[in-house]
Amino acid sequence: MKLISNLLRKTLLYIKNHKALKNIIYDVINVDEFTDFYSHERMLADSRRVNSYKIAIDKYIKEGDTVIDLGTGTGILSFLAAKQKPKKIYAIDQSKFIEVAERIAKHNKIENIEFVYKNSRQFNLAEKADVIVQEQMGLILFEENMLTNILDLKKRVLKKNGLILPGKFSFFVEPAFISGINTPPFIYEQKIHGIDFSFLKQEYASSIFKKQKNDLNYQTTTAFKYFLCNPEPIITFDLNTINTEKEIKTSYNITKEVTKEGFSNGFIIYFNAIFDAENILSTAPDLNETSWERMFFRTEKRHYNIGDKINFSLTMENLVDRSTWSLMVKN
Ligand SMILES: C[S@@+](CC[C@H](N)C(=O)[O-])C[C@H]1O[C@@H](n2cnc3c(N)ncnc32)[C@H](O)[C@@H]1O
């Protein structure tokens, strides 16, 4: 038994550190993720999302361009791009849902699109593309493998001066106060009708009854109350200028100054996709909701005064896998 578990451990460690294998496993696990109408219905109905893309496509895709739509889904971005009269659009998707996109194109008599049913990393193109349009942003920005997929296509099939739309992103992890049933106090912080749970604090961190290692929870916008500090991105990067994922640091020590007196019970995660200075698609919790739900690192509830400092560390062992992320408040 010990031999088998050692062997399994070694194999998993090997996979974890092997980029190509990691990607294959990631794809196998996620290939069915966008095969249902509901997930596409949410994205289509997200008018902030669709309008940002429409404005950017109208501005940056030119007549005669060769365009790649990575992860076409319903084909919506290709259909918007087709209005610009490009030379050709390659609409790629690894999901069999692509057959629905093809039927929508046919029904709406939209031509000039070649639908390619494969993973983008298996896609080749003799002529190079002028633009890659993409919507590969996950709830925590990185989890749909955006960096790997886009940087791979950029290297192999995008012209040297080609454009990734959107390419620029900023990523935020902000101390906040969230109320609502999805962000309950930790059990040891609760006192219900005089029943005391506080003794559970000692064993909480190592308890087998703790479901999530890092307490990263899903949250809905309505539960967000306020930020404690002025929001500043932790990471800003531009896929148009970087060439490898390694250019993005995965470990941070951050100090923020409190600008609003109040309680914090965690850190909210969101991102901006920056098409340009006038066109930013933001999932910030103080704006109207989008199809991206926010994620939240739950921490013990604590009161802060204006001018207090919040020191915390964020480690993202594997950017695409939020279960490997951890956040620790240090003061
Ligand atoms: C968030 S959806 C976006 C769909 C559509 N572009 C839109 O804006 O509504 C991402 C799509 O990318 C596809 N996808 C993810 N990784 C891919 C890859 N490496 N190659 C091809 N398709 C991929 C998924 O199957 C999914 O349909």
The ligand as a Gaussian input file, in Angstrom:
#p B3LYP/6-31G(d) Opt

LIG

0 1
 C      -15.672000      31.875000     -21.501000
 S      -16.095000      30.960000     -22.935000
 C      -16.259000      32.270000     -24.108000
 C      -17.157000      31.937000     -25.254000
 C      -17.330000      33.064000     -26.279000
 N      -16.078000      33.494000     -26.843000
 C      -18.021000      34.244000     -25.678000
 O      -17.381000      35.289000     -25.535000
 O      -19.211000      34.120000     -25.336000
 C      -14.555000      30.204000     -23.337000
 C      -14.598000      29.182000     -24.454000
 O      -13.251000      28.795000     -24.727000
 C      -13.211000      27.399000     -25.010000
 N      -11.817000      26.969000     -24.767000
 C      -11.162000      26.990000     -23.596000
 N       -9.874000      26.599000     -23.770000
 C       -9.733000      26.331000     -25.095000
 C       -8.648000      25.900000     -25.898000
 N       -7.419000      25.713000     -25.392000
 N       -8.851000      25.714000     -27.217000
 C      -10.079000      25.922000     -27.772000
 N      -11.141000      26.329000     -27.047000
 C      -10.974000      26.548000     -25.737000
 C      -14.273000      26.816000     -24.111000
 O      -14.722000      25.555000     -24.591000
 C      -15.344000      27.909000     -24.154000
 O      -16.291000      27.660000     -25.169000

